[in-house]
Each structure stands twice: as structure tokens, then as C-alpha cells.
Amino acid sequence: MALGPVLDWLDSRTGYRAGLSHLLDEKLPPGVGWWFVTGSILLFLLGVQFVTGVVLTMFYVPSPDHAHESVRYIMEGLPFGRLLRGLHFFGASFIVVAALVHMLRVVLFGSYKKPREATWMTGVVLLLLILAFALSGYLLPWDQKAYWATTVTINVARSGPFGELVAGVLRGGEALGALTLLRWYSAHVFLLPACLAVFVISHVYLMRRHGISGPVEPQDAPSLPFHPYQSARDTLAMAFVFAVLVGAAAMFPAPLDELADPTDATFVPRPEWYFLSLFQLLKYFPGPLEPIATVGIPGLVVGWLFALPFIDRTPGRRLRDRPLVAAGFAALGVGVVALTALGLRDSPPNQAPKWTPLARAGATFVQDARCTACHREGGGGGAIQDLRPVRDPEWVRAHVRDPEVLVPGSRQPLEGSMTLGQAQSVVSYMRRVRARAGALPTISAQEGVAALILGRYCASCHMLDGEGASSAPDLTTVGRTRDATWLREWITDPSLVDPAASMPAFGAFLSEDELEALVAHLAARK
Amino acid sequence: MVLGGAVLSPGLAKRVEQWLPAGKIGDLVPNQPTAVMLRVTRQDGYAQVVDRRTVFLIRTSETQVTALDSTCTHLGCRVSWDGNANELVCPCHGGRYDRTGAVTAGPPPAPLAAFDTQITDGDVLVRV
């Protein structure tokens, strides 16, 4: 059946042909060229974010229990999931770059001038919305970076006007948690897209209302319609940018840190590159001056951007006729680039954790029959080396101590149980394996014996290298304050040193070789 | 009002403080910050969660213990004890505190928050 009558009917009812003609046949000023594809690229990238975002929400779960694992599933289990998340992740950076390039093009061509002030101002709102999208998207994977970047963001908000109120609204609860994640998710997928749609439509409407500004110097040539002349350039530019984006997403996996751990004092949080300048700025305004960096300077920059068409009222569009505007943007650019470079310089990579004696002991403990009964190749629980402890350390520890407690039916109960220290050692070992800490380094036989004693007994009460229990003193640097003689006496029978000591005597549990190894190890901890 | 109340109220709710055991005073080395992890139960919307919160205990005399929050007062990152420098150090913007929680360097605007403590039968209790 011919399609013509159907389209004729559709046009008679909707007038779509006139609408299409209005969209495509607009006459453009002569000389409009490649400079004017930046807005279309931005619009296209926003479309990519929308489409990939919709598909991501089909697999993402916005709860602290499942967010991280659902993102990991997208990356590792979902067909094309790595590419999908890569497009969304790198697309965010591409959009920030495209928005900045578009803004600079508008500034360079003086396109913000009368009568396009409102177009410019809606553009500034769009830039802020894009940054808000980036910020709210941060938290969703619920990994270390997400948690700590959001902690910093909420605390930045506290230093502004009505700080506690704003921070409370951003946090959604008394602490960062499920309520925070849900409201940031809600903002990212409902509130911000709705605002974005309103301002994109306004921006495009205003652009059409006043027409494209065209080259700085009017050219004497016939004006051409948007389609096919400019639309072809737009399409080519969009295809090129999309190809680069797909290439980036295919070559580099979008990063996913470990599960958020609010107690981790070793993770060095650093934001994405486009917020790094602001993050760095916070270092230079100590104490009561902090609001200058959090609210003052960013507020002035945004205010200046908004007011630009009213501040620069000169009629000329050539940049050399607007030295103050050129100087202002140059200063802003230099400032942002310099702060970003300083931020990068001050960002030590989060290194894989090193092998500690406890982790070494864990490597031995996981070879225990009680573990390998299930956790082996082809076993019901999967090999330990392949496991990711997605639950919190308490859960893992409880499971290691007695698997039946937390996974009923997982196995027949075996004789005996692990000490708390052994369980902690296993967790420590699994963390190293998960963080790709590399092969176990070679140590002396005596050090190996000491590691096993630390894991079996000491770590049940003491902290070692940031891991272990905290019901007794931290032993990480015990050698600074106690010598070998004292340690030997104390470990053998603490009541001989201090009658009120609460630590049990270990002399009866340890052989002479084991005691010697342990004392030598502890005395060397300085 | 309904929308505003639903959006605003959870974030502004005051949490109920509770006394939690944090170890034995006899196990603390005098004037040496010891990191202790407290487990604080709270309602987080639909879920009841247990926050793991690190507190530094410093035994200042035979009967007194100071408890310092590990949250940097600058922007909320987690500080840790640097035994070589004898300071509490924040990894984010380089804030540094001495063992009393006072700022010694960097951008933090205030000392580390201190929690109330009490000693009962040798047990250190901290109000968080």
C-alpha cells in the first residue's frame, strides 16, 4: 500500500509537514559554518545520556544493599553492559566539554548580545543543570568515590546560606544512607531531566525566535536553509563525536571503586576532573574563610556569567572590541586549568593495599578444610579467590566463624570454629585478593609463624595495621614502647607484670619457637 | 506543605543520642589515641541500619578518657592517626589535628568534635 495517502491524512490532521518545514527550512545567516555545530553536538550528547540512562535504570537498584552490586552486574554480567555504562559515564565528561566549547563559541562570537540575552541565560542554567546531573550521578554506584565525594558535597553545602537546611535536604536523613541515595536517584532520573527538558526547549525556542547570530562580520552571500547545508555539518560532527565516545567506552572500562566504606580512613577521595578545580580551591581557604571557596567564588562566577549580556553592552561583536570580556574568560580559564593541574598533582593514586601479617595469615587460614569444603573450584561456594565480599565486614566475619549462622543450609556444621582473629585474617586476605595486591611476598619462616599467631590469637582483641579488633591496645607500633623482654613476660603471663591485667596468659598455648617468633615480630614493630 | 514536609523533615530530624561501650580504660595507652569502632543503630528510611563509626579514645588520666570523632570538621572525610607525626591527619585537604583534637594545620575550621564519656567499672562509655 502506498504510504502517501496515509501521510496526507496525517498532515491534514496534525500539520506535521508545516512543522517539519519550520524546523528544517529556516534560512541561516550567510557564512554559518562548522563553528555553529557545537549546540547540536550538545543536544545529541544529551540524547545519548537519556537513552543510555533509561536502559541503565532497567538494571540499577537504588539501595545501599544492591546499588554497587547492580552496577557491577551491568559492567560484568549484562551483555553490552560495559559499553552501555561506558557511554553514560564518558558521555557525562563529553557533555561538560561540549557545553564549555559551546559557551566559548558563543562568547567568541559575541552571540550573547542583544537581543539574545535570555537565550544566553537559559544556556547558563543548562550548564548548571549539566553539572547537577554529573554531581547527582556520582553517588549512584555507591562505591568509595561516590560515598566520599557526596560527603564532601553535602559538607560544602553546609557552609553556604541556610547551610544546615540545604545539607539536610541533600542528605535526606540524619546520616548519608539509603534516604540520601534514593533522593539523589530521584533527582537524577526525574527532577533534573524534567528541568533539563524545560530549559532545552526554552533555549532552542529562543534560538529560533532570534535566529542564529551567524559570523561576527556579516558576509555578502545568499543565505541558505538549515537543511541540508547546516544539518549535514551537524550530522557529520555528531557522528564524529559519537564515534570518539564509543571508542572511549569500548577501550576504557568506566571505573567502579570498592563498595562504600564509611569507616575507611585510607581512601583518598578525588572528584571527577571537572570538579577538581573547585575541590582544590577548598584547600586555600582555611577555617572561617571556607565560605569564600564554597559559595563566594563560585557564586561570583555564576553571577557574572548570568549578567554578562548586561555587563557587556558594547555594540561590537568582535573579540578585540571586548577586551574586558576576553580578559575575564581568560582569567577564569587559567584559574580553572591551574587549579585542576594542582589538584591532579596532589592526587596520589589509591594504591592497592599491601600484604600485612594478618592478610598473610588469612592466606593460610583459607586453606582450612572448613573453608575449602565449599569454597573450591566446582564447590558450592566458589573459590575464595573469586569471591567478592559484598556484605559488610561483620557479615563476612560472622559467616567465616560459622557459615551456618548466616547461610543456613550452606553446609553441614564442622567441628570447631575460627577465632575472631582468624576470621579477621580471612577478611583481610580477601580484601587484598580483591584489590589485586599482587603475589604474596616471600618472608622468613619465623615471620610466617608470627603471622599465624597474630591471626589466631592477637587479632581477636588487638588492632594491627588498621585491621583486627579494638577491645585491646593497638599493636601496630608496639615495639616503640615495649622491648622484647617485657613482651615475652607479658605474653607468657600478664598477671606477673600487672596483677590487674585482663589479658589471658598465652604461655601455655605457644611453643618456645612460636613465642620467640611473636616477640621478635612485635618488638620490631616501630 | 505535604511535599515540603516529606522532603525536608527526614533530613532535619534530630537523632537520639545513646551511650555505647567502647572498651576498657585499662587497655588504653596514656595520651595515645586509640581508634575504636562503635556500632550505632539507626533507622534509615525503610531500613534499620548499623553505622560503623570510628572514634578516637585518648586516656588523659587514670579516670578520664577523651573521645574524639574521626570526622574531619572541614568537609567530613575520615581522619586517621599518624603515629610518626603524632597527629590525626585528613586525606582530603591535608587537615591536621593534635591529640586533643585542636587544628594544627590545613583548612579545618574547628577542632574535632568531642563526645561525652563516662567510666563505669573500668568500661569506657561514649555518648554518640
Interface residues (C-beta under 8 A of the other chain):
Chain A: S63 P64 D65 W148 T151 V152 I154 N155 V156 E164 L165 A167 G168 V169 L170 R171 G172 G173 E174 A175 G177 A178 L179 L182 R183 P262 T263 D264 A265 T266 F267 V268 P269 L282 K283 Y284 F285 P286 G287 P288 E290 D392 E394 M463 G466 S470 S471 A472 P473 D474 T476 T477 R480 T481 A500 A501 S502
Chain B: V7 L8 P10 G11 L12 A13 K14 R15 G23 K24 G26 D27 L28 V29 T34 A35 V36 M37 R39 R42 D44 G45 Y46 A47 V49 V50 D51 R52 R53 T54 S70 H74 L75 G76 C77 R78 V79 S80 G83 P91 C92 H93 G94 V103 G106 P107 P108 P109 A110
